[in-house]
């Protein structure tokens, strides 16, 4: 059994904010793969289903971002899981919008949700880092992550969610490269190789030159020869 955790803040006010991209990811997986209805448990919302033949729990902590570890720790202990069984989907300022990376273990890089999880279960869990870009100034980060995605970002966001759902079974099986490839096929699909350049048009041959009609009489033509 595995536990996939999406990070975010509860409530309609935060539903479409950049900080909630983790919630969006697990919501999409649950919807596309026929998971059970969400229910309140472990200070969050949880559902279960199967991905690639493996039983997987999806968890959305409702403790607000800074206390996410409380919910994750409760669920992990109840199901007797280890940190290696836990995968966390979270927003990543240091990646361009639409980019995705996998990471096992390591620091929390100042992310408050990860900081809380570190405090409750350690750092040996897997992270799916979902790029949202950086506003450029440190003091602007808080407002940026708590702001809704712009309308212009909806296309790449939807493609990213579709790709995560496509590759969810591979992620559950531990095949990181195949999972990332499934995402890439949605976010940056290869160009079609079936299109052929239009055939070159043949140059139209020049029209044959025509001599002007000779209107002279036979006697004039004969006289012309003796000039």
C-alpha positions as CSV (number, residue, x, y, z in Angstrom):
1,X,0.0,0.0,0.0
2,X,1.1,3.5,-0.8
3,X,0.1,7.0,0.4
4,X,-0.1,9.8,-2.2
5,X,-0.4,13.2,-0.5
6,X,-1.4,16.4,-2.2
7,X,-0.5,19.6,-0.4
8,X,-2.7,22.7,-0.3
9,X,-5.1,24.7,1.9
10,X,-8.7,23.7,2.5
11,X,-11.7,25.8,1.4
12,X,-13.1,27.3,-1.8
13,X,-11.1,30.4,-1.2
14,X,-7.8,28.5,-2.0
15,X,-9.1,25.9,-4.5
16,X,-7.5,27.4,-7.6
17,X,-4.4,29.0,-6.0
18,X,-0.9,28.0,-7.0
19,X,-0.2,26.6,-3.5
20,X,-3.0,24.1,-4.1
21,X,-1.5,22.4,-7.2
22,X,-0.9,19.3,-5.0
23,X,-4.6,19.1,-4.2
24,X,-5.4,19.4,-7.9
25,X,-3.1,16.5,-8.8
26,X,-4.6,14.0,-6.4
27,X,-8.1,15.2,-7.2
28,X,-7.4,14.4,-10.9
29,X,-6.0,11.0,-10.1
30,X,-9.0,10.1,-7.9
31,X,-11.5,11.3,-10.6
32,X,-9.8,9.5,-13.6
33,X,-9.1,6.2,-11.8
34,X,-12.4,5.6,-10.1
35,X,-11.3,6.0,-6.5
36,X,-13.9,5.8,-3.6
37,X,-15.6,9.0,-2.4
38,X,-13.5,11.3,-0.3
39,X,-14.1,11.0,3.5
40,X,-12.9,13.0,6.5
41,X,-10.1,11.2,8.4
42,X,-6.7,12.0,9.7
43,X,-7.3,15.7,9.9
44,X,-7.9,15.7,6.1
45,X,-9.8,14.1,3.2
46,X,-8.8,10.6,2.2
47,X,-9.9,8.2,-0.6
48,X,-8.6,4.8,-1.8
49,X,-8.3,2.9,-5.0
50,X,-5.9,1.0,-7.2
51,X,-3.2,2.2,-9.5
52,X,-1.3,-0.3,-11.7
53,X,-2.5,-3.1,-9.5
54,X,-1.4,-1.5,-6.2
55,X,-3.7,-0.2,-3.5
56,X,-3.1,3.5,-3.1
57,X,-4.5,6.0,-0.6
58,X,-4.9,9.6,-1.6
59,X,-4.8,12.2,1.2
60,X,-5.5,16.0,1.3
61,X,-4.5,17.4,4.7
62,X,-7.0,20.0,5.9
63,X,-4.7,21.4,8.6
64,X,-3.6,24.2,6.3
65,X,-0.2,24.0,4.6
66,X,2.0,24.8,7.6
67,X,0.7,21.8,9.6
68,X,0.4,19.2,6.9
69,X,2.7,16.8,8.7
70,X,0.2,16.2,11.4
71,X,-2.3,14.7,8.9
72,X,0.4,12.7,7.0
73,X,1.9,11.3,10.2
74,X,-1.5,10.1,11.5
75,X,-2.3,8.3,8.3
76,X,1.1,6.8,7.9
77,X,1.1,5.4,11.5
78,X,-2.5,4.1,11.2
79,X,-1.7,2.1,8.1
80,X,1.8,1.1,9.4
81,X,3.5,2.6,6.4
82,X,7.1,3.8,6.2
83,X,8.3,7.2,4.7
84,X,9.4,5.2,1.6
85,X,5.7,4.4,1.0
86,X,4.7,8.1,1.0
87,X,4.7,10.4,-2.1
88,X,4.0,14.1,-1.7
89,X,2.8,16.3,-4.6
90,X,3.6,20.0,-4.0
91,X,4.1,23.4,-5.7
92,X,7.7,24.3,-6.5
93,X,8.8,27.9,-6.9
94,X,12.2,26.9,-8.3
95,X,10.8,25.2,-11.4
96,X,9.3,26.9,-14.4
97,X,5.5,26.6,-14.8
98,X,4.5,23.2,-16.1
99,X,7.8,21.5,-15.3
100,X,7.9,18.5,-13.1
101,X,10.6,16.7,-11.1
102,X,10.9,13.6,-8.9
103,X,13.0,13.6,-5.8
104,X,13.6,11.1,-3.0
105,X,14.6,12.4,0.4
106,X,16.6,15.6,0.9
107,X,15.8,19.0,2.4
108,X,12.5,21.0,2.3
109,X,14.0,24.1,0.6
110,X,11.9,26.4,2.8
111,X,8.5,24.9,1.7
112,X,6.3,25.1,4.8
113,X,4.3,22.0,4.0
114,X,7.4,19.9,3.5
115,X,9.0,21.4,6.6
116,X,6.0,20.2,8.6
117,X,6.1,16.7,7.1
118,X,9.9,16.5,7.8
119,X,9.1,17.2,11.5
120,X,6.6,14.4,11.7
121,X,7.9,11.6,9.5
122,X,11.5,12.5,8.5
123,X,12.8,13.3,5.1
124,X,13.0,9.9,3.4
125,X,9.7,10.2,1.4
126,X,9.3,10.9,-2.3
127,X,8.3,14.2,-3.7
128,X,6.7,15.2,-7.0
129,X,7.8,18.8,-7.5
130,X,5.3,20.7,-9.6
131,X,6.7,23.9,-11.1
132,X,4.7,27.1,-10.7
133,X,7.5,29.6,-11.4
134,X,8.8,32.4,-9.1
135,X,7.5,35.9,-8.9
136,X,11.1,37.3,-8.9
137,X,11.2,38.9,-5.5
138,X,11.2,37.1,-2.1
139,X,8.7,39.5,-0.6
140,X,6.2,38.7,-3.3
141,X,6.2,34.9,-2.8
142,X,3.4,34.8,-0.3
143,X,0.9,36.7,-2.4
144,X,2.0,34.8,-5.5
145,X,1.4,31.3,-4.2
146,X,-1.9,32.2,-2.6
147,X,-3.2,33.8,-5.9
148,X,-5.3,31.9,-8.4
149,X,-3.6,30.6,-11.6
150,X,-4.0,33.1,-14.4
151,X,-6.3,32.3,-17.3
152,X,-3.3,32.1,-19.6
153,X,-1.9,29.3,-17.5
154,X,-5.0,27.0,-17.7
155,X,-3.8,25.1,-20.8
156,X,-0.4,24.0,-19.4
157,X,-2.0,23.3,-16.0
158,X,-4.7,21.0,-17.5
159,X,-2.1,19.2,-19.6
160,X,0.1,18.7,-16.5
161,X,-2.8,17.3,-14.5
162,X,-3.7,14.9,-17.4
163,X,-0.1,13.7,-17.6
164,X,0.1,13.1,-13.9
165,X,-3.1,11.0,-14.1
166,X,-1.8,9.1,-17.2
167,X,1.4,8.2,-15.4
168,X,0.0,7.6,-11.9
169,X,0.1,3.8,-12.3
170,X,3.8,4.0,-13.3
171,X,4.5,6.2,-10.3
172,X,2.8,3.6,-8.0
173,X,5.0,0.9,-9.5
174,X,8.1,2.9,-8.8
175,X,8.9,3.6,-12.5
176,X,9.8,7.3,-12.2
177,X,11.1,7.7,-15.7
178,X,8.0,6.2,-17.3
179,X,5.8,8.5,-15.1
180,X,7.8,11.6,-16.2
181,X,7.5,10.5,-19.8
182,X,3.7,10.2,-19.5
183,X,3.6,13.8,-18.2
184,X,6.0,15.0,-21.0
185,X,3.7,13.5,-23.7
186,X,0.9,15.7,-22.5
187,X,2.9,18.9,-21.6
188,X,5.2,18.8,-24.7
189,X,4.0,16.3,-27.2
190,X,6.4,15.4,-30.0
191,X,5.7,17.1,-33.3
192,X,4.1,14.9,-36.0
193,X,6.5,13.4,-38.5
194,X,3.7,12.5,-41.0
195,X,3.5,15.9,-42.6
196,X,5.4,16.2,-45.8
197,X,6.5,19.4,-47.5
198,X,4.4,20.3,-50.5
199,X,6.0,19.2,-53.8
200,X,7.9,21.9,-55.7
201,X,5.9,23.4,-58.6
202,X,7.4,22.9,-62.0
203,X,8.4,26.0,-63.8
204,X,6.2,26.8,-66.8
205,X,8.3,26.4,-70.0
206,X,8.6,29.7,-72.0
207,X,6.3,30.0,-74.9
208,X,8.0,29.4,-78.3
209,X,9.1,32.5,-80.2
210,X,7.0,33.2,-83.3
211,X,8.4,34.9,-86.4
212,X,6.4,37.8,-87.8
213,X,4.2,36.9,-90.8
214,X,5.9,37.7,-94.2
215,X,3.4,39.7,-96.2
216,X,5.6,40.4,-99.2
217,X,4.7,39.2,-102.7
218,X,6.8,36.6,-104.5
219,X,8.2,39.3,-106.8
220,X,9.2,41.4,-103.8
221,X,10.9,38.5,-102.1
222,X,12.8,37.7,-105.3
223,X,13.9,41.3,-105.8
224,X,15.1,41.2,-102.1
225,X,17.6,38.5,-102.9
226,X,19.4,40.5,-105.5
227,X,19.9,43.6,-103.4
